[in-house]
Structures are given as C-alpha cells and as structure tokens.
Amino acid sequence: MKTLLIVWHSRTGAARQMAEAAARAARPEAGLTTRLVAATDVQPQDLLAADGYLFACPENLASMSGAMKEMFDRTYYPCLERLNGRPYAVLIAAGSDGEGAARQIARIATGWRLKAIAEPLIFNTNAQTPDAILAEKTLSAAELTPCAELGAAMAAGLALGVF
C-alpha cells in the first residue's frame, strides 16, 4: 500500500480548501492511503512513511507561510538523504503571483532530491488590501477542480508505480 501525504497550512482557508480538494480526489484510489496533515503536526516519521507529497500553503510576503517553513525546518535534516527520488507537487494560494513560495519549496525539494511531477498549481486570490488579504476565503468548485485533478493524478501515479 502506497501513501500520499498532503501537508497543508492556511491562514484564511484557501490553501486548506485546495489541500482538501486534492485529498478528496486522491482517497478513492485503490492501493493508496491518503493522509491530510497540518504542517504544524507533521513529524519526520510522517514524511519518511510516505511515498509522495503534496505541499499546500499560502504565499505570505513573497514567501511560503511561516508554518510551512517551520515544518521544513523541523524535518529537513532528519529526512535528508532518506526521501531521494520521491514525487511531489505544490499547491499555493497567493494574493498576487505565488512564485516566491513556489521557488522556496522547489529549493527545499531539490535538497531532499524529490522529483516534481507537475508545475506548481498557484491560485491567485487577487487580495491586495489588508481587509481582502485577511478575509476568510471560499473557493468555488470550479476553482478547486485543478487541485482535485492534481490530487487524483498524484494518487493514480503513486498507485500504479508511475512515479
């Protein structure tokens, strides 16, 4: 049985919804266990026990969220040289472009020698004022469809041994 670990952090709900959509789409895949775990709860053993990863977080001030960064900080060295070649993908909720967070996660994944299986999926909320940035987000089914498709593709690839 393969395991897909979806690690998420969200301040206003968008990244959480993206992760949940991916998890819902991945769960029906036979031969696969899907785990959805908050970044604050992830331990090195969670990463070591998984066969592939989806990382979902907001971009804050052109960086991945602090909680996601802290998860990588806590787990990086205990997992170094132990995750080589495992597949990953990224979901980012951004107010503008999301590229800074995507770049940071890619650099960490490179250090772990993970293999990207898709370009980062960035959802732009266009939130540019303090009130809009801090407001709780609700993404539509259409907005979450690409997240679900990525979750399903990741699950199928893991279950079939493609990745």
C-alpha positions as a Markdown table, in Angstrom:
| # | Residue | x | y | z |
|---|---|---|---|---|
| 1 | Met | 0.0 | 0.0 | 0.0 |
| 2 | Lys | 1.4 | 3.4 | -1.0 |
| 3 | Thr | 0.9 | 6.6 | 1.0 |
| 4 | Leu | 0.3 | 10.1 | -0.3 |
| 5 | Leu | 1.0 | 12.7 | 2.4 |
| 6 | Ile | -0.7 | 16.1 | 1.9 |
| 7 | Val | 0.9 | 18.7 | 4.1 |
| 8 | Trp | -1.0 | 22.0 | 4.4 |
| 9 | His | -1.1 | 25.3 | 6.2 |
| 10 | Ser | -3.7 | 28.0 | 5.7 |
| 11 | Arg | -4.4 | 31.3 | 7.4 |
| 12 | Thr | -7.6 | 32.3 | 5.6 |
| 13 | Gly | -8.9 | 29.0 | 4.2 |
| 14 | Ala | -7.8 | 29.0 | 0.5 |
| 15 | Ala | -4.8 | 26.6 | 0.9 |
| 16 | Arg | -6.7 | 24.3 | 3.2 |
| 17 | Gln | -9.6 | 24.1 | 0.7 |
| 18 | Met | -7.0 | 23.3 | -2.1 |
| 19 | Ala | -5.5 | 20.6 | 0.0 |
| 20 | Glu | -8.8 | 19.1 | 1.0 |
| 21 | Ala | -9.9 | 19.0 | -2.7 |
| 22 | Ala | -6.8 | 17.2 | -3.6 |
| 23 | Ala | -7.3 | 14.7 | -0.7 |
| 24 | Arg | -10.9 | 14.0 | -1.6 |
| 25 | Ala | -9.9 | 13.2 | -5.2 |
| 26 | Ala | -7.0 | 11.0 | -4.1 |
| 27 | Arg | -8.8 | 9.0 | -1.5 |
| 28 | Pro | -10.8 | 6.7 | -3.9 |
| 29 | Glu | -7.6 | 5.4 | -5.5 |
| 30 | Ala | -7.2 | 1.7 | -4.8 |
| 31 | Gly | -3.9 | 0.6 | -3.2 |
| 32 | Leu | -3.3 | 4.1 | -1.7 |
| 33 | Thr | -3.7 | 5.7 | 1.6 |
| 34 | Thr | -4.1 | 9.5 | 1.6 |
| 35 | Arg | -3.1 | 11.4 | 4.7 |
| 36 | Leu | -4.0 | 15.1 | 5.1 |
| 37 | Val | -1.9 | 16.6 | 7.9 |
| 38 | Ala | -1.5 | 20.2 | 9.1 |
| 39 | Ala | 2.1 | 21.4 | 8.7 |
| 40 | Thr | 2.2 | 22.1 | 12.4 |
| 41 | Asp | 1.6 | 18.4 | 13.2 |
| 42 | Val | 4.0 | 16.8 | 10.6 |
| 43 | Gln | 6.9 | 14.9 | 12.1 |
| 44 | Pro | 9.9 | 13.4 | 10.2 |
| 45 | Gln | 8.3 | 9.9 | 10.5 |
| 46 | Asp | 5.3 | 11.2 | 8.6 |
| 47 | Leu | 7.5 | 12.2 | 5.7 |
| 48 | Leu | 9.6 | 9.0 | 5.9 |
| 49 | Ala | 6.5 | 6.8 | 5.8 |
| 50 | Ala | 5.0 | 8.5 | 2.7 |
| 51 | Asp | 5.7 | 7.6 | -0.9 |
| 52 | Gly | 4.8 | 11.0 | -2.3 |
| 53 | Tyr | 3.8 | 14.5 | -1.2 |
| 54 | Leu | 1.6 | 17.4 | -1.9 |
| 55 | Phe | 2.6 | 20.6 | -0.1 |
| 56 | Ala | -0.2 | 23.3 | 0.1 |
| 57 | Cys | 0.3 | 26.7 | 1.7 |
| 58 | Pro | -0.4 | 30.4 | 1.2 |
| 59 | Glu | 2.2 | 32.8 | 0.0 |
| 60 | Asn | 2.9 | 35.5 | 2.6 |
| 61 | Leu | 5.1 | 38.4 | 1.7 |
| 62 | Ala | 6.5 | 36.6 | -1.3 |
| 63 | Ser | 7.4 | 33.5 | 0.8 |
| 64 | Met | 5.8 | 30.3 | 1.8 |
| 65 | Ser | 3.9 | 30.7 | 5.0 |
| 66 | Gly | 5.8 | 30.6 | 8.3 |
| 67 | Ala | 4.2 | 27.4 | 9.5 |
| 68 | Met | 5.1 | 25.6 | 6.3 |
| 69 | Lys | 8.7 | 26.9 | 6.5 |
| 70 | Glu | 8.8 | 25.8 | 10.2 |
| 71 | Met | 7.7 | 22.3 | 9.1 |
| 72 | Phe | 10.5 | 22.1 | 6.6 |
| 73 | Asp | 13.0 | 23.4 | 9.2 |
| 74 | Arg | 12.0 | 20.8 | 11.8 |
| 75 | Thr | 12.0 | 17.9 | 9.4 |
| 76 | Tyr | 14.8 | 18.7 | 6.9 |
| 77 | Tyr | 17.8 | 17.2 | 8.5 |
| 78 | Pro | 16.1 | 14.1 | 9.9 |
| 79 | Cys | 14.9 | 13.3 | 6.4 |
| 80 | Leu | 17.9 | 14.4 | 4.4 |
| 81 | Glu | 19.2 | 11.6 | 2.1 |
| 82 | Arg | 16.1 | 9.5 | 3.0 |
| 83 | Leu | 13.5 | 10.8 | 0.6 |
| 84 | Asn | 15.5 | 10.8 | -2.6 |
| 85 | Gly | 13.5 | 10.3 | -5.8 |
| 86 | Arg | 10.1 | 10.5 | -4.2 |
| 87 | Pro | 7.5 | 12.6 | -6.1 |
| 88 | Tyr | 5.9 | 15.8 | -5.0 |
| 89 | Ala | 3.7 | 18.6 | -6.2 |
| 90 | Val | 2.8 | 22.1 | -4.8 |
| 91 | Leu | -0.5 | 24.0 | -4.2 |
| 92 | Ile | -0.2 | 27.7 | -3.4 |
| 93 | Ala | -2.8 | 30.2 | -2.5 |
| 94 | Ala | -1.5 | 33.7 | -3.4 |
| 95 | Gly | -2.7 | 37.3 | -3.4 |
| 96 | Ser | -0.6 | 38.1 | -6.4 |
| 97 | Asp | 1.8 | 35.7 | -8.1 |
| 98 | Gly | 2.9 | 32.9 | -5.7 |
| 99 | Glu | 6.2 | 32.5 | -7.4 |
| 100 | Gly | 8.3 | 33.2 | -4.3 |
| 101 | Ala | 6.7 | 30.4 | -2.3 |
| 102 | Ala | 7.0 | 28.0 | -5.3 |
| 103 | Arg | 10.7 | 28.8 | -5.6 |
| 104 | Gln | 11.3 | 28.2 | -1.9 |
| 105 | Ile | 9.6 | 24.9 | -1.8 |
| 106 | Ala | 11.4 | 23.8 | -5.0 |
| 107 | Arg | 14.7 | 24.6 | -3.5 |
| 108 | Ile | 13.9 | 22.6 | -0.4 |
| 109 | Ala | 12.6 | 19.7 | -2.5 |
| 110 | Thr | 15.9 | 19.8 | -4.5 |
| 111 | Gly | 17.9 | 19.5 | -1.3 |
| 112 | Trp | 15.8 | 16.4 | -0.4 |
| 113 | Arg | 16.2 | 15.2 | -4.0 |
| 114 | Leu | 12.5 | 14.9 | -4.5 |
| 115 | Lys | 11.1 | 14.7 | -8.0 |
| 116 | Ala | 8.5 | 17.3 | -9.1 |
| 117 | Ile | 5.6 | 15.7 | -11.0 |
| 118 | Ala | 3.8 | 18.9 | -12.0 |
| 119 | Glu | 4.3 | 22.6 | -12.2 |
| 120 | Pro | 3.2 | 24.4 | -9.0 |
| 121 | Leu | -0.5 | 25.0 | -9.0 |
| 122 | Ile | -1.0 | 28.6 | -7.9 |
| 123 | Phe | -4.4 | 30.0 | -7.2 |
| 124 | Asn | -4.4 | 33.8 | -7.3 |
| 125 | Thr | -7.0 | 35.4 | -5.0 |
| 126 | Asn | -6.1 | 38.9 | -6.1 |
| 127 | Ala | -6.3 | 40.0 | -2.5 |
| 128 | Gln | -4.4 | 43.3 | -2.3 |
| 129 | Thr | -5.9 | 45.3 | 0.6 |
| 130 | Pro | -5.4 | 44.5 | 4.2 |
| 131 | Asp | -9.1 | 43.6 | 4.6 |
| 132 | Ala | -9.1 | 41.4 | 1.5 |
| 133 | Ile | -5.8 | 39.7 | 2.5 |
| 134 | Leu | -7.1 | 38.8 | 6.0 |
| 135 | Ala | -10.6 | 37.8 | 4.9 |
| 136 | Glu | -11.7 | 34.2 | 5.0 |
| 137 | Lys | -11.6 | 32.7 | 1.5 |
| 138 | Thr | -14.1 | 30.4 | -0.1 |
| 139 | Leu | -13.1 | 28.9 | -3.4 |
| 140 | Ser | -15.7 | 27.7 | -5.8 |
| 141 | Ala | -15.9 | 24.1 | -7.1 |
| 142 | Ala | -14.5 | 25.3 | -10.5 |
| 143 | Glu | -11.6 | 27.0 | -8.7 |
| 144 | Leu | -10.9 | 23.8 | -6.8 |
| 145 | Thr | -11.1 | 21.5 | -9.8 |
| 146 | Pro | -7.4 | 21.8 | -10.8 |
| 147 | Cys | -6.5 | 20.9 | -7.2 |
| 148 | Ala | -8.7 | 17.8 | -7.3 |
| 149 | Glu | -7.2 | 16.8 | -10.7 |
| 150 | Leu | -3.7 | 17.1 | -9.3 |
| 151 | Gly | -4.6 | 15.0 | -6.3 |
| 152 | Ala | -6.2 | 12.3 | -8.4 |
| 153 | Ala | -3.2 | 12.3 | -10.8 |
| 154 | Met | -0.8 | 12.1 | -8.0 |
| 155 | Ala | -2.7 | 9.2 | -6.4 |
| 156 | Ala | -3.0 | 7.3 | -9.6 |
| 157 | Gly | 0.7 | 7.7 | -10.4 |
| 158 | Leu | 1.7 | 6.5 | -7.0 |
| 159 | Ala | -0.7 | 3.5 | -7.0 |
| 160 | Leu | 0.4 | 2.5 | -10.5 |
| 161 | Gly | 4.1 | 2.9 | -9.7 |
| 162 | Val | 4.5 | 5.6 | -12.4 |
| 163 | Phe | 6.3 | 7.9 | -10.0 |
